[in-house]
Amino acid sequence: MSGLRVEERPDRLVVTLDRPEKRNAIDTDLIAALHEVCAELEARPRMLLLTGGTDGIFAGGADIAQLRERGRLDALAAINSAAFARIRALPMPTVAAIDGPALGGGAELAYACDLRVCSARAVFGQPEVRLGILAGAGATHRLPALVGETIAKELLFTGRRVDAAEALRIGLVNRVVATPDELMPAAHGLIDEMAKGSALALRLTKLAVDAPAAAHPHLDLVSQAVLFTDEEKHRRMTEFLQRRRGS
């Protein structure tokens, strides 16, 4: 896939942004490749680990040369935001592993994932207003959901950058590791923890958490009814009871 390296594992897809000469800038070819990844994970649901690798850059934002030439019809076509929304809606949990800058569209790509792990040298920022545009690929609604309205507005209005320590403090990331070498093991470890659960329970939990408030508690009740009749639920609970009796 253009601009991506993809590694398939039984329970996850590891996708690495691979445009080092452009600081992993997000162009139309990369967006098309992300759509291909989404199509694969929609057809055969697995968890996603999305990263820019450990060379000190996650994604430097949208490709400015392309962005400068886009007009109003391109904006209405939702070129980047449609791909990021598709990532957000994937059936199984997604994790972004971030080393170095995640700026503009690169930050919005990270926000589209369910969870974020970063190295100590990670930096997040939304510089769009300084380029005469707004953060139109998800930051205006995902960032307030992550860090609260007041902090989100400050970051969106000023373009100020957030380092890894602040990102952890304000809830923008879940975990920070000290060195780039620790990043991918930490991200895989997080997915390993999730993989200990039932795949169907994970999928329905994500569906419930992402549903609008009006869907609750009805969606929770229907999802639980599905899980209560799942053979894996019976097996897991039987094993739990047997372990407790044996202790």
N, C-alpha and C positions, 0 to 999 in steps of 0.2 A: 504494500500500500504506500502511496506517495507520502513521504514525510513521516511515516510511522514504522516502527518495528513491533511485531506482534509475536508473543510467545504463548502457546496454548498449553494449559495444564488441565488436569481432570476437573478441578472445581473452580478455576479462575482463568481469566485472560489477562496477561501482562502486556500493556501497550505503552510503548516508549515514543515520545515525540522525538523526531530525528531530522531536524533541520539545523544542525549546529552552525552552519555558515550564516544563517539568518536569525540566530538566537532563538530558534524554535518559534519564530513568528508564525501566526496563524493565517494562512492564505486559503484560497478557495480549494486548492488541491488537498490540503490537510483537512479541511472541513468535509470534503467528499470522502476521504479515508475514514474519518470519525463516523460518518453515516454508515459506512460498510461495517465497522466494528459494532455499531449499535444493531444493525440488521442481524449480525451473527449472534449477538447476545439476546436479542428478542426471540430468535428462532430456537436457540439452545441456551436457556438461561444459566449463567454462571456469574460469579463475582468478577468485578473488574478492578485491576490495579493500574492506575494511569500515572505515568511519571515522565519527567524530562531527562531521566538518568541522574547521574551523580557527578556531572562535570561543571556544576555551578550555575545552571540555568534551567528553570522550568519552562517558562514561555515569556518572551519579552513583549507580548501583546499581539494585536492584529498587525498584519503586514501593512505598514503605513503607506507604502507606495501604491498598493491596491486600494487602500481605504480612501486615499486622497481623490481617486478617480471615481468613486462611487457617487451616484446621485440619489434622488429621493426614492425612485423606484427600487433601487438596490436596498435602501434602508427598509422599505416596506416588505421586501422579500425575506427579511429575517435570516440572512445568510448564516451568521454565527449563532444567533440566539436560538434558531430552530434546532441546530445540532446540539447545543448545550442543554436545551430542554429535553431532547431525546435521551441524552445521557442521564439527566436527572430522573427520567421516568423509567429507566431500565428496571427489569423485574427484580434483580438481586442487588445487594449492597455494592457500593463502589467506594474505592479509596484512592485519593490523590497523594502521591509521594513527591514532595516539593523540595528541591535543593537549589538555592539561589533565587533570583527574582521571578516573581509571578506578577506581572504587571498588565493592566488593562484587560484585554481579552484573555490573557493568560491567567490572571486572577479569577476572572469569571468562569473559566474552564474548571479551575480548582473548586470554586464555590458550587458548581453543578454536581460535584461528587458528594456522596453522603458524609464521608469522613475525610479528614486531612491529617497527614503526618508530615513534618518538615524537619530539615536540618537547621542548625543554629545560624546558618548564613542565609536562610530564606528571608525574602522581603516581599511584601504585598503592597500594591498601590493601584489607584484608579486615577490616572492622569488625564482622563478624557476631556475635562472642561478646559484644560490648558491647550488642547488641540482643537477647540471649538466645537466639540461634540459632547454627547453624554454617554455614560456607560450603559449601552443599549443591549447588552447580551446577558442580562440577568442580575447585574449588581444592584440595580435600583430596588429590587424586591428580595433577592437572596441575602444580600449583605445586612439589611435591617433584621431579617429573621435570624441571622447568625449572631450579630453583635449588639443589636438594639438600634432603635431609630436615631438616637442622638449621636452615637459614635459613627454610625453609617453615614449620616448626613455630613458630619465633619470630614470624613475621608473622601466622600464623593464631591463635596464642595471645594475642598482645598487641594486634592491630589496628594496629600501627605502620605508618605510611605510608612509602613508598619513592619518592624523587625520581628524576628521569631519569638522573642520573649514577650513582646506586647501582644502578638497574635495569640499566644497561648493564654495570656491573662484575660483577654477580652472574649475568648471563646471562638476565635476564628479558626484555630486548629485544635486537634485533639491531643497531639503529642509532639514534643520537640526532642530530637536526638542531638548529641553534641557534635558528631562528625558525619560527613557524607557517607562514610563506610557503614555506619549504623542505620542509614535511612531505609534501604530496601529490606534488610532483615526485620526492622521494626514494622514496616508496612505489611510484609508477609505474615509477621507474627499476629498482627491485628486481624488479618483475614483468617489465619489459622484458628484464632479464638472464635470467630463467627462460624467457621466451618464445623465446629464441634456441635452446633445446633442443627435442628432439622431444617433442611433446605426449604421445605414448604412453609414451615413456621417463620423462617427468615423472610421469605417472599411476602407472606401475608402481613407480617409485622411492618415491613416497609410500606406496603400498600396502605395500611391503616394510619401510620404516622404521617404519610404524605397527603392523606385525604383531607378535604375541607372539613371545617368544624361541623357543618350541617350533616355530614355523613355519619357522625358518631351519635349514639352508641350502636346504631344499626349495623354498620360495617363490622365493628368489633364482634358483635354477636354472631353474624353470619360466618365470619372468618373462624371464630372459635368452634362453631358447629362443624365446619369442614374439618378442622384439625382434630376434633373429638372423635371423628370416625376414621381417622388416618391410622393405618397399621403401625406406622413408625411411632406415633404417640403412645400406643399400647406397649410396644416393645421397649421404648425408652423408660416409661414409668415402671414397667415390670423389672427392668434391670436396676433402676434406682432403689426399688423396694428390696430386691435381693441383696444389693450391696449393703443396705442399712441393716438388714437382718444378720448379715455376715460379720458386721463390725461389732 
